[in-house]
Every structure is written in structure tokens, then in C-alpha cells.
Amino acid sequence: MNQKLSLSGLNRIGVEEFKQKEKNPIVIVLDNIRSMNNVGSVFRTSDAFLIEKIFLCGITPKPPHREIQKTALGATETVDWEYKTTTFDAIDELKGKGYLIYSIEQTVGSIMLNDFIFPKQEKVAIVFGNEVEGVDQEIINISNGVIEIPQFGTKHSLNISVSAGIVIWDLFNKLQ
């Protein structure tokens, strides 16, 4: 029988231990995200998979805020983050530090997520766009590439927090 684990059985680590752990070479860039719940969810997923850092850009809400905390459940205290006035500022800084930039979007010539090969020995930044407009075209233009999540239904649209969960999980597995 599969017995559900208790909280103590999950072997959770503390904030300080999390801070000391080696992080995966992935940075998340949130390009003008509107929803605080989406921001909180990205923090929580980033905590789960030891993401290096999150850049909150433009109108993206910043912690501390009760609405972010409702979904982040404390991950704003564990995952490093930084606010940038524009997404361009974040991309410029990341490129200067040697990161490859990939936008998550549906474009001509995009790479399907299942076909994407994580560049070995590289650091990668993943840009997620606004809930309505997606990733800004000018950001796509300065990205090293575009990754698309394959979709087969009628909507061809996923919530940003769902997209982040799918992409982060996939990249995490490709690093293993």
C-alpha cells in the first residue's frame, strides 16, 4: 500500500541549507507578468528544482505581497530574485554574464521543448511572457532561440505558471 508521507517524512531542508545548495544553471525571467498568483507559482516551482534566480521585470509584481505569498508558500525567501525596470535590462545583464537566452513562445522556427537539447556546460535564462501578449517580440529578437511547448488541443495557450512548471521540469531532467 502506498502510504502518504507526513510533513516530517518529506525530509524538507531549511532556508539556510537551501541557500547553500548548488543551484541548476537556469535563471527565470518574467517579462511583464500581471498575476501575483502566477509569480508566486513560479517561485514555488523554482524552489522545487533549485533554480538559480528569478528576474522580475516591468509590471511583474514583487515580493513581499500577500497574494504572491499565497502560492509561493515561502519560496520568495529561498529563491534569489531581482527586480529590473525592463526585461531588456535583465537580458543585457545575463548576456554579459554568459547566459544563453531562450524565450518560451510560439514562433516561426521555434524549437519544440521535447527536441530542445540543453547546451552542456552553459548557463541558460528562460523568458516567460505576459499572460495576454506573451513574450515581447523585441525580446524574442534578442534571444538566442525560442522554445515552444507542443500542444495538441484547440487552445494552444497555457497559463504562465503551467508553462513554467513544464519547462523547468523538462530542463531539470535534461541536466541530470
N, C-alpha and C positions, 0 to 999 in steps of 0.2 A: 504494500500500500504506500502511496506517495503522501507523506505527511508534510503539510505546510510548515515552513520554517518559522520559528519565532523571531522577533527582532534581535534577540541576543544570539540566535543561531546563524544570523546573516554575516557575522564577522565584519561588521562595518568598522571602517577606520575613522579616526578623529580628524578634525580640521588640520591640525599641525602635521600629522602623518601624511595626509593628502598633499599638503603643500610641499613636502619633502620628496614625494614620489616622482620618478621620471615620467614626464608627460609625452604623449604622442606628438609628433611634429606637424600638428594640424592647428591652424588658427581659424576661427569662425568670424566672418564679417557680416554684420546685419545692416543692410542697406535700406534705411528709412522704413523700418518695421513699425506698424502702428499699434499693434495689440500688446499690452503688457503681459497677457497670458502666454502669448507666443514667445516673448522674450524670456519669461520665466521657464518655459518648457525647454528652450534651447540651453539655458543654464543647467538645468537638471540633466539633460542628455549629455552635455559636455562634461559634467562631473562624472557621470557613469562611465565614460570612455576616456578619461584622463586627457581631455583636450587642453592644449597649451594655454589658449587665451581666447577671449571674445572681444571684438571691436564693435561698439555700439555707435552707429553713425547717423548723422542728420536728426530726423524726428524720432528716432528709436528711443523709447523711454529708458531711463537709467535707474538702477537701484540707488538708495533704498526706496522701495514703494510697496505698499501692502498688496497691490494687485499683482506685481511681479512675484512677490514672496509666496503668494498662494500656490503658484505652480512650481516655483524654484525650490521650495522646501529647504532653504538654507544654502543652496548651491551658489548663491551670489557671494557667500563668504568663503567658498573653496576655490572656485574657478576665477583665475585672474581676468580682469576686464579693464577696458579703457574706452573713454568716450572721445570721438573725433567729430568735429563740426561737419565734415563732409566725408563721404566714402572715398573720394579721391585722396584725401589726407592719409587715410588708413592704408590704401593700396600703395601709395608712394612710399610710406614708411616700411611696409612689408617688403616691397620690391628692393628697397635699399638694404634690407637685411637678408636678401637672397631667397625670399619665398616665391614660389610659383603660384600664380593667382588663377583660380578656376571659378567661374560663375555657374550657378545652378539655374538653368533656363532652357527653354525650348527655342532653338535657333537652327538655321540652315548650317549644316556642318557640325552640329554638336556631337559629342561622344556619348553614347549610351552608357549609363553607370555600370552596367554589367560588363561592358567592354573596356572600361577605363582601367589602365594599368598605373598603379601608384608609382610615381618615379622614385626608384630606390635612391637612398642617400640624399633625398631632397626634403625641403620643408614646403608645406602646401597651405595656402589660405583659400578657404571656400566662402564665396559670397552668396548670401541668400537675400532675395529682394522683397520689396513691398508686396503686401497681400493682394493689391489690386493691379499694380503696374509691373510687378516683377523686378528683375534687376535692370537698372537704368542702362540704356543702350551705350552710353558713353563709358560705363564701367565694363560692359561686355567688350567694347572695342579695345580696352587696355588690358584685358585678361589674357593669360597665356592659353586659355582654352575654355570651352563651355561643356559642362556635363549635364546630360538630360536623364531624368528618371523615366524609364519606359512605363507607359500607361496604355491600357487596352480598353477602357470603358468609354463613356460618352463625354465625360467632363474634361479630361486632360488638364486637370488642375488639382493640386494638393495643398492643404494648409501648410504654411511655413514650418510649423512645429513637426508635422508629419514628415515633410521633406527633409528636415534636418535630422530627424531620427533615422530615416532610411539611409541617407548619405553618410552620416557619421558612423553608423553600424557597418556599412559596406567598406568604408575606408579603414576602419579599425581592423576588420577581418583581413584586408589586403596587406596590412602592416605585419600581421602575425606570421 
